[in-house]
Amino acid sequence: MHKILSATLAASVLAAGVAQAGTTSTTFQVTATVNATCSAAASTLAFPAYTPGAGAVTGTSTITLTCTNGAQPTVALNPGTTTGDAFTQRLMASGTNTLQYNLYTSSGYGTVWGDGTGTTKTVQVPTPSTGIGTPQTLTVYGQLLDSATNKNAVPGSYSDLITATVTY
């Protein structure tokens, strides 16, 4: 009987030495947020020299937007900073003298580019951005009419300041 007990005790000691270590696992999330962003730059709209009575003159400016992938921004233009500026008739100033002009969404000069109020329209970039490395350009069409008011303009250098607001 002594031999059986010894063999059982030896088997128990061997089994305890071979026991596996325990394991467990867990998971965790990794997150990031990509902020939507757009940067904008605009070129000067410089009308050619205007001679009263010689007809309307036109010019263009560009607004270049660089936005995050998938952004399809909308651009609004304010009336300008000259006293009396309105979407229906923007004004450039030279001292207290003014010259009438307006900004349009296309070369047809039919729709005033504004903030969407009244009859003005904003302009949306036609296709979503493919990323920061791909600038998108919108053209602003300007027209200085040969109106009765402009025909009486005093010679000088006229200017106005327009703010483009980009919503994305």
Residue pairs with C-beta under 8 A, 6 or more apart in sequence:
34 68
35 68
36 67
36 68
36 71
36 168
37 67
37 68
37 71
37 132
37 168
38 65
38 66
38 67
38 68
38 71
38 73
38 166
38 168
39 65
39 66
39 67
40 63
40 64
40 65
40 66
40 75
40 164
40 166
41 63
41 64
42 61
42 62
42 63
42 64
42 140
42 164
43 61
43 62
44 61
45 59
45 60
45 61
45 103
45 140
45 142
46 59
47 57
47 58
47 59
47 101
47 142
47 144
48 57
48 59
49 57
50 57
50 99
50 144
50 150
50 153
52 146
52 150
52 151
52 152
52 153
53 146
53 151
54 146
55 146
56 143
56 144
56 145
56 146
57 143
57 144
58 109
58 141
58 142
58 143
58 144
59 142
59 144
60 139
60 140
60 141
60 142
61 139
61 140
61 142
62 137
62 138
62 139
62 140
63 75
63 137
63 138
63 140
63 164
64 135
64 136
64 137
64 138
65 73
65 75
65 125
65 129
65 135
65 136
65 137
65 138
65 166
66 129
66 132
66 134
66 135
66 136
67 73
67 125
67 129
67 132
67 136
67 168
68 129
68 131
68 132
69 128
69 129
69 130
69 131
69 132
70 128
70 129
71 125
71 128
71 129
71 168
72 124
72 125
72 127
72 128
72 129
72 168
73 124
73 125
73 129
73 166
73 167
73 168
74 122
74 123
74 124
74 125
74 166
74 167
74 168
75 122
75 123
75 124
75 125
75 138
75 164
75 165
75 166
75 167
76 114
76 115
76 116
76 122
76 164
76 165
76 167
77 103
77 113
77 114
77 115
77 140
77 162
77 163
77 164
77 165
78 114
78 115
78 162
78 163
78 165
79 85
79 86
79 87
79 90
79 114
80 90
80 91
80 92
80 160
80 161
80 162
81 160
81 161
82 90
82 91
82 92
82 93
82 98
82 160
83 91
83 93
84 91
84 98
85 91
85 160
87 112
87 114
87 115
87 117
87 118
87 119
87 120
88 112
88 118
89 100
89 102
90 100
90 101
90 102
90 103
90 160
90 162
91 98
91 99
91 100
91 101
91 160
92 98
92 99
92 101
92 158
92 159
92 160
93 99
93 158
93 159
93 160
94 154
94 156
94 157
94 158
94 159
95 156
97 153
97 154
97 156
97 158
98 153
98 158
99 144
99 150
99 153
99 158
100 144
100 145
100 147
100 149
100 150
101 142
101 143
101 144
101 145
101 160
102 109
102 112
102 142
102 143
102 145
103 112
103 113
103 140
103 141
103 142
103 162
104 110
104 111
104 112
104 113
104 140
104 141
104 142
104 143
105 111
105 112
105 113
105 121
105 123
105 141
106 141
107 141
109 141
109 143
111 119
111 120
111 121
112 119
112 120
112 121
113 120
113 121
113 122
113 123
113 140
113 141
114 120
114 121
114 122
115 122
115 165
116 122
123 138
125 136
125 138
127 136
129 136
144 150
